[in-house]
Amino acid sequence: MSGEILLDVSELEPPEPLTLTLESAASLQPGQYLRMLHRREPCMLYGNLDEQHFKYIQRKGTVSAVEVFIWREQDQEAASAVQSIIDTPIEAPT
Amino acid sequence: MHADLSLQQSPPFSVPARFLISAPLFGLLAALVMLWHGPEMLSSRWTSELLAVTHFLTLGFLAMSMLGAMMQLMPVLMGMMIPRPVFFSGIIHASLFLGSTSLGLAWLLQINALFMIAMASLLFSFSVFIVMAAERLLRTPSRHATRTLMLLALLSLSITAGLGLYLAMSYSDAAFPLARKLTDLHLSWGLLGWVGLLIMAVAYQVIPMFQITNPYPLILQRSLGWLIFFALITLSLIQIWPLAILKMFSHLLLAICLLTFAFTTFWLLHTRRRQLPDLTLNFWRLAMISLALTALIGLSFSFSAMKPPALLLGVLVIHGFAMTTVNGMMYKIMPFLIWLHLSSHNKTLRDSNQRTSQVKVPHMRKIIPEAAGLWQFRAHLASLILLFLTALWPQWFFYPATVLFVIAQALLLFNLSSAVHLYRAKLAEFASGQF
């Protein structure tokens, strides 16, 4: 999927998951969203995303405990892409 | 590219830093008192010098760093806002500092008035902290086991402080009966309740977070703390009903809980996902070995008619378990705080258009160099082994153990102070625009 940027921070020590996610989010192009994989609910991420005008959705992951989708507030194309993923039932990994 | 970070709920740097930097001062003070008084101070567990050293360590080092860590961790881990953090941390820290110093000096100098100052200061400090922290914890929507354990730890601190005040009354007022039989209860609630439960509460969050391990089994997270608290209650009931079976049950339950926690932590660390060397890992492993030894030695003596070796258990639980854990955590907390606050300062400057270029915030692992921490760990480990031997053969090992204890605490103070100095130097760079 061309609009998806995958970022797996599930084996990184704080503060790397936070900084890498914010850096990756800041470099998102129109139509792109970030799919962040983590082993736990992230600390301090959501407040920072709010301040920097990003939207996000967290859900239980399949390959990691937590998945977070992040996109720019005004980016309708990315928002729709994320919504279609969220609406699709999660398939168990094979 | 650098990440823009805001502090969110994190309090100002001075809030936890003042506590963390004060802790090794008391560790050093305790070590110097030992060096000054020599092995005779270990002739009995009731010597004034030993009581002074014990309280410099439990109040000045442990309570000091644990209160500071809680002021930082409660907002970050549970999203709680601490009201007027600089004001509250200022009064709590000042009164704890005064109370810990006065209590130690009261024993060393045998001045009754100092006991009164110590009691008033410590009562004030703990009351303000307990009320503030408990009110916040009760209101937070988080239902993580950490919240419950922190509340139980605060309750244990209240009981420890209450018993401590009662015991201290007998030192300050000759008319007040000396209730030494309550001392073991004061120790149990303090070291296993307040210190032990708080370390568990923090471990449940920070070990999976920083050591990249699996989470603790949910059943342990939910039950272990309550079982320890329950065992401490049954232990307290022995004062009213001195039944041998009740004592045996309490000791057995405590030992099982402590061993379960130690072995689970050890297993999680052993099976961590990222097998990279890490300084804090050494401290956690040493702390868990000490905790397991404490439980095994304590339990074996409770099944025999022999008196438990109070000094040996004291060394293992205070120095080996509690101080080791706190010392290791300081190497995560202090660099993280400095990195966080410098990153946030960066963002504030950019948001206010005071500059457009990036300031280089040092990597967390560079704030306290790994080698400096490792040398301090070696000194700490050596001092623990020698203090353990001192408890058995004081005349042989007292001075080498104490000298190494002085070195370990001085190195810790140096490492933490250097980190704070680096933070201040960076802030000065920001202010002068030299970046």
Boltz contact constraints between the chains, C-beta under 6 A:
constraints:
  - contact:
      token1: [A, 11]
      token2: [B, 212]
      max_distance: 6.0
  - contact:
      token1: [A, 11]
      token2: [B, 273]
      max_distance: 6.0
  - contact:
      token1: [A, 11]
      token2: [B, 274]
      max_distance: 6.0
  - contact:
      token1: [A, 13]
      token2: [B, 210]
      max_distance: 6.0
  - contact:
      token1: [A, 19]
      token2: [B, 3]
      max_distance: 6.0
  - contact:
      token1: [A, 22]
      token2: [B, 3]
      max_distance: 6.0
  - contact:
      token1: [A, 23]
      token2: [B, 1]
      max_distance: 6.0
  - contact:
      token1: [A, 23]
      token2: [B, 3]
      max_distance: 6.0
  - contact:
      token1: [A, 44]
      token2: [B, 8]
      max_distance: 6.0
  - contact:
      token1: [A, 47]
      token2: [B, 8]
      max_distance: 6.0
  - contact:
      token1: [A, 48]
      token2: [B, 6]
      max_distance: 6.0
  - contact:
      token1: [A, 51]
      token2: [B, 6]
      max_distance: 6.0
